[in-house]
Amino acid sequence: MLYLVPTPIGNLEDLTLRALRILREVDLIACEDTRTSAKLLRHYGITTPTTSYHAHNEARKAAELVARMEAGARVALITDAGTPGISDPGFYLVRACLRRRIPVVALPGPTAFVPALAASGLPTDRFVFEGFLPVKKGRQKRLAELAAEPRTIVLYESPHRLLRTLDDLARALGEERPAVVARELTKTFEEFARGTLRTLHAYYAAQPRVRGELVLVVAGTGYRPDPEWPRDRAIVISSYTPETAS
């Protein structure tokens, strides 16, 4: 049996009772980074053995894990944060298990794009999740496709590429396209910056350093913006409360 167990994206309280039970009961926990996962496991007093499973060893390690499961082991797969397989390692192992008729159980739980979308203020009835844009090959083609996308667009991005991505999106989709940057979700300095692609670029270009995990939510081409949507400058709202501190 393979269990896909979501782990907190920041606040350590965002771990379900079921996830805790599974992590305690399985024979092995496969981690994207055992050092990162050790902090979470120590916090909850979980002593289950761990092993590494990440993008650089997934082919070899998947075969080892499948062999163990075929011998009767129950394995939980976790990533550094969020849901395994969502812009994180996981797909390769899931596919290998299903090919060998090994049951795969996916637990519901934390993932960054859902709270970012839900609190963005942009339409949530129809959306497309794009993960990370290609860094080089295929980037312009993907941007051209997104320019005609009518649904709300959700992207992941790293801090050091944020300005480039906002600029590329502005060129492809138009500078005045409404957008939101959600940063450090569930963590102490959680914030939502709302504006247009132009004003968001100007805001972050003026910051000395952008840190943390980022989710970009961009209006689709068919969106009729709220008259009150900020257009002259980005509006940044911190969501910090003592409860969000991790």
C-alpha positions as a Python dict, from the first residue, in 0.01 Angstrom:
ca = {
    (1, 'M'): (0, 0, 0),
    (2, 'L'): (119, 351, -84),
    (3, 'Y'): (-22, 648, 105),
    (4, 'L'): (18, 1001, -32),
    (5, 'V'): (21, 1217, 281),
    (6, 'P'): (3, 1598, 254),
    (7, 'T'): (215, 1789, 506),
    (8, 'P'): (187, 2150, 627),
    (9, 'I'): (302, 2425, 391),
    (10, 'G'): (395, 2638, 693),
    (11, 'N'): (181, 2615, 1002),
    (12, 'L'): (252, 2283, 1172),
    (13, 'E'): (-107, 2264, 1296),
    (14, 'D'): (-226, 2199, 940),
    (15, 'L'): (-182, 1823, 963),
    (16, 'T'): (-494, 1609, 982),
    (17, 'L'): (-558, 1347, 1248),
    (18, 'R'): (-571, 1084, 974),
    (19, 'A'): (-233, 1192, 840),
    (20, 'L'): (-82, 1164, 1187),
    (21, 'R'): (-222, 814, 1230),
    (22, 'I'): (-96, 697, 890),
    (23, 'L'): (253, 836, 949),
    (24, 'R'): (270, 647, 1278),
    (25, 'E'): (130, 320, 1143),
    (26, 'V'): (319, 273, 815),
    (27, 'D'): (642, 76, 793),
    (28, 'L'): (836, 347, 608),
    (29, 'I'): (807, 716, 520),
    (30, 'A'): (958, 825, 189),
    (31, 'C'): (1061, 1192, 215),
    (32, 'E'): (1163, 1451, -41),
    (33, 'D'): (1428, 1567, 209),
    (34, 'T'): (1468, 1359, 525),
    (35, 'R'): (1624, 1653, 710),
    (36, 'T'): (1327, 1879, 642),
    (37, 'S'): (1074, 1607, 726),
    (38, 'A'): (1260, 1522, 1047),
    (39, 'K'): (1150, 1854, 1198),
    (40, 'L'): (783, 1773, 1140),
    (41, 'L'): (815, 1416, 1258),
    (42, 'R'): (1000, 1519, 1575),
    (43, 'H'): (733, 1781, 1647),
    (44, 'Y'): (468, 1509, 1656),
    (45, 'G'): (683, 1238, 1814),
    (46, 'I'): (670, 1015, 1506),
    (47, 'T'): (950, 757, 1504),
    (48, 'T'): (868, 569, 1182),
    (49, 'P'): (1182, 497, 973),
    (50, 'T'): (1241, 733, 679),
    (51, 'T'): (1415, 717, 344),
    (52, 'S'): (1481, 975, 73),
    (53, 'Y'): (1274, 993, -243),
    (54, 'H'): (1322, 1295, -467),
    (55, 'A'): (1352, 1406, -827),
    (56, 'H'): (1717, 1299, -852),
    (57, 'N'): (1672, 938, -738),
    (58, 'E'): (1309, 865, -821),
    (59, 'A'): (1371, 600, -1089),
    (60, 'R'): (1603, 389, -875),
    (61, 'K'): (1421, 451, -548),
    (62, 'A'): (1077, 386, -694),
    (63, 'A'): (1185, 34, -788),
    (64, 'E'): (1314, -25, -433),
    (65, 'L'): (994, 106, -274),
    (66, 'V'): (772, -96, -505),
    (67, 'A'): (967, -411, -417),
    (68, 'R'): (916, -344, -48),
    (69, 'M'): (545, -285, -95),
    (70, 'E'): (511, -604, -297),
    (71, 'A'): (666, -780, 2),
    (72, 'G'): (393, -638, 224),
    (73, 'A'): (528, -303, 343),
    (74, 'R'): (306, 0, 385),
    (75, 'V'): (478, 318, 265),
    (76, 'A'): (381, 683, 312),
    (77, 'L'): (512, 941, 66),
    (78, 'I'): (555, 1300, 186),
    (79, 'T'): (720, 1608, 37),
    (80, 'D'): (886, 1904, 206),
    (81, 'A'): (549, 2082, 209),
    (82, 'G'): (208, 2022, 60),
    (83, 'T'): (59, 1735, -136),
    (84, 'P'): (287, 1475, -302),
    (85, 'G'): (267, 1491, -679),
    (86, 'I'): (151, 1853, -698),
    (87, 'S'): (463, 2028, -834),
    (88, 'D'): (659, 1784, -617),
    (89, 'P'): (797, 1432, -666),
    (90, 'G'): (531, 1164, -660),
    (91, 'F'): (393, 1093, -1005),
    (92, 'Y'): (668, 846, -1097),
    (93, 'L'): (612, 637, -784),
    (94, 'V'): (233, 645, -815),
    (95, 'R'): (256, 524, -1174),
    (96, 'A'): (501, 248, -1077),
    (97, 'C'): (266, 129, -802),
    (98, 'L'): (-40, 125, -1026),
    (99, 'R'): (147, -73, -1291),
    (100, 'R'): (214, -339, -1027),
    (101, 'R'): (-147, -327, -897),
    (102, 'I'): (-36, -178, -565),
    (103, 'P'): (-319, 25, -408),
    (104, 'V'): (-257, 401, -380),
    (105, 'V'): (-446, 604, -120),
    (106, 'A'): (-430, 985, -148),
    (107, 'L'): (-518, 1178, 167),
    (108, 'P'): (-670, 1526, 136),
    (109, 'G'): (-475, 1807, 294),
    (110, 'P'): (-256, 2115, 252),
    (111, 'T'): (-156, 2249, -87),
    (112, 'A'): (-56, 2609, -154),
    (113, 'F'): (-262, 2692, -462),
    (114, 'V'): (-603, 2626, -302),
    (115, 'P'): (-589, 2890, -24),
    (116, 'A'): (-421, 3135, -263),
    (117, 'L'): (-703, 3096, -514),
    (118, 'A'): (-979, 3096, -254),
    (119, 'A'): (-862, 3423, -95),
    (120, 'S'): (-749, 3595, -415),
    (121, 'G'): (-1075, 3771, -497),
    (122, 'L'): (-1059, 3639, -854),
    (123, 'P'): (-1314, 3389, -994),
    (124, 'T'): (-1281, 3041, -846),
    (125, 'D'): (-1556, 2858, -1036),
    (126, 'R'): (-1319, 2772, -1322),
    (127, 'F'): (-941, 2781, -1301),
    (128, 'V'): (-629, 2622, -1449),
    (129, 'F'): (-329, 2520, -1241),
    (130, 'E'): (-4, 2563, -1432),
    (131, 'G'): (252, 2487, -1161),
    (132, 'F'): (590, 2639, -1247),
    (133, 'L'): (636, 2795, -1590),
    (134, 'P'): (925, 2649, -1794),
    (135, 'V'): (1242, 2840, -1717),
    (136, 'K'): (1378, 2826, -2073),
    (137, 'K'): (1253, 2580, -2334),
    (138, 'G'): (880, 2611, -2397),
    (139, 'R'): (832, 2922, -2185),
    (140, 'Q'): (716, 3154, -2464),
    (141, 'K'): (484, 2891, -2605),
    (142, 'R'): (321, 2842, -2263),
    (143, 'L'): (283, 3218, -2216),
    (144, 'A'): (118, 3247, -2558),
    (145, 'E'): (-128, 2975, -2461),
    (146, 'L'): (-209, 3150, -2133),
    (147, 'A'): (-280, 3476, -2315),
    (148, 'A'): (-598, 3319, -2453),
    (149, 'E'): (-695, 3131, -2136),
    (150, 'P'): (-1043, 3236, -2015),
    (151, 'R'): (-1014, 3069, -1675),
    (152, 'T'): (-833, 3205, -1370),
    (153, 'I'): (-465, 3106, -1392),
    (154, 'V'): (-271, 2976, -1090),
    (155, 'L'): (110, 2953, -1096),
    (156, 'Y'): (392, 2873, -857),
    (157, 'E'): (710, 3081, -864),
    (158, 'S'): (1034, 3123, -672),
    (159, 'P'): (1134, 3461, -526),
    (160, 'H'): (1437, 3512, -752),
    (161, 'R'): (1226, 3464, -1067),
    (162, 'L'): (920, 3662, -957),
    (163, 'L'): (1003, 3987, -1138),
    (164, 'R'): (1090, 3807, -1459),
    (165, 'T'): (765, 3612, -1451),
    (166, 'L'): (552, 3919, -1376),
    (167, 'D'): (722, 4099, -1664),
    (168, 'D'): (675, 3805, -1902),
    (169, 'L'): (310, 3770, -1803),
    (170, 'A'): (254, 4143, -1852),
    (171, 'R'): (400, 4126, -2202),
    (172, 'A'): (195, 3819, -2297),
    (173, 'L'): (-135, 3890, -2118),
    (174, 'G'): (-130, 4270, -2094),
    (175, 'E'): (-2, 4502, -1824),
    (176, 'E'): (-348, 4578, -1687),
    (177, 'R'): (-450, 4216, -1626),
    (178, 'P'): (-571, 4180, -1263),
    (179, 'A'): (-348, 3953, -1056),
    (180, 'V'): (-256, 3851, -702),
    (181, 'V'): (71, 3743, -545),
    (182, 'A'): (19, 3527, -235),
    (183, 'R'): (335, 3494, -28),
    (184, 'E'): (429, 3277, 270),
    (185, 'L'): (85, 3119, 306),
    (186, 'T'): (0, 2999, 659),
    (187, 'K'): (329, 3138, 788),
    (188, 'T'): (410, 3431, 1014),
    (189, 'F'): (449, 3687, 735),
    (190, 'E'): (166, 3571, 509),
    (191, 'E'): (54, 3843, 270),
    (192, 'F'): (-161, 3901, -37),
    (193, 'A'): (-62, 4166, -291),
    (194, 'R'): (-344, 4261, -530),
    (195, 'G'): (-319, 4481, -837),
    (196, 'T'): (-237, 4450, -1205),
    (197, 'L'): (62, 4275, -1351),
    (198, 'R'): (215, 4620, -1403),
    (199, 'T'): (162, 4749, -1048),
    (200, 'L'): (265, 4420, -889),
    (201, 'H'): (590, 4429, -1084),
    (202, 'A'): (650, 4788, -971),
    (203, 'Y'): (579, 4697, -609),
    (204, 'Y'): (813, 4398, -594),
    (205, 'A'): (1083, 4577, -795),
    (206, 'A'): (1095, 4832, -513),
    (207, 'Q'): (1139, 4569, -241),
    (208, 'P'): (1496, 4509, -122),
    (209, 'R'): (1447, 4134, -122),
    (210, 'V'): (1153, 3905, -180),
    (211, 'R'): (1149, 3590, 31),
    (212, 'G'): (930, 3289, 82),
    (213, 'E'): (704, 3065, -121),
    (214, 'L'): (489, 3237, -385),
    (215, 'V'): (164, 3165, -565),
    (216, 'L'): (49, 3385, -854),
    (217, 'V'): (-320, 3406, -936),
    (218, 'V'): (-400, 3584, -1264),
    (219, 'A'): (-740, 3672, -1410),
    (220, 'G'): (-841, 3492, -1727),
    (221, 'T'): (-899, 3678, -2050),
    (222, 'G'): (-1276, 3676, -2006),
    (223, 'Y'): (-1278, 3830, -1657),
    (224, 'R'): (-1468, 4154, -1607),
    (225, 'P'): (-1280, 4316, -1320),
    (226, 'D'): (-1448, 4449, -1011),
    (227, 'P'): (-1461, 4832, -1036),
    (228, 'E'): (-1294, 4844, -694),
    (229, 'W'): (-999, 4626, -801),
    (230, 'P'): (-675, 4819, -733),
    (231, 'R'): (-526, 4952, -1056),
    (232, 'D'): (-316, 5256, -968),
    (233, 'R'): (-91, 5066, -726),
    (234, 'A'): (-65, 4728, -561),
    (235, 'I'): (-253, 4684, -234),
    (236, 'V'): (-69, 4460, 11),
    (237, 'I'): (-253, 4307, 304),
    (238, 'S'): (-73, 4109, 569),
    (239, 'S'): (-274, 3819, 706),
    (240, 'Y'): (-55, 3775, 1012),
    (241, 'T'): (-217, 3660, 1331),
    (242, 'P'): (-48, 3473, 1618),
    (243, 'E'): (-231, 3159, 1501),
    (244, 'T'): (-54, 3160, 1163),
    (245, 'A'): (295, 3151, 1313),
    (246, 'S'): (471, 2824, 1238),
}
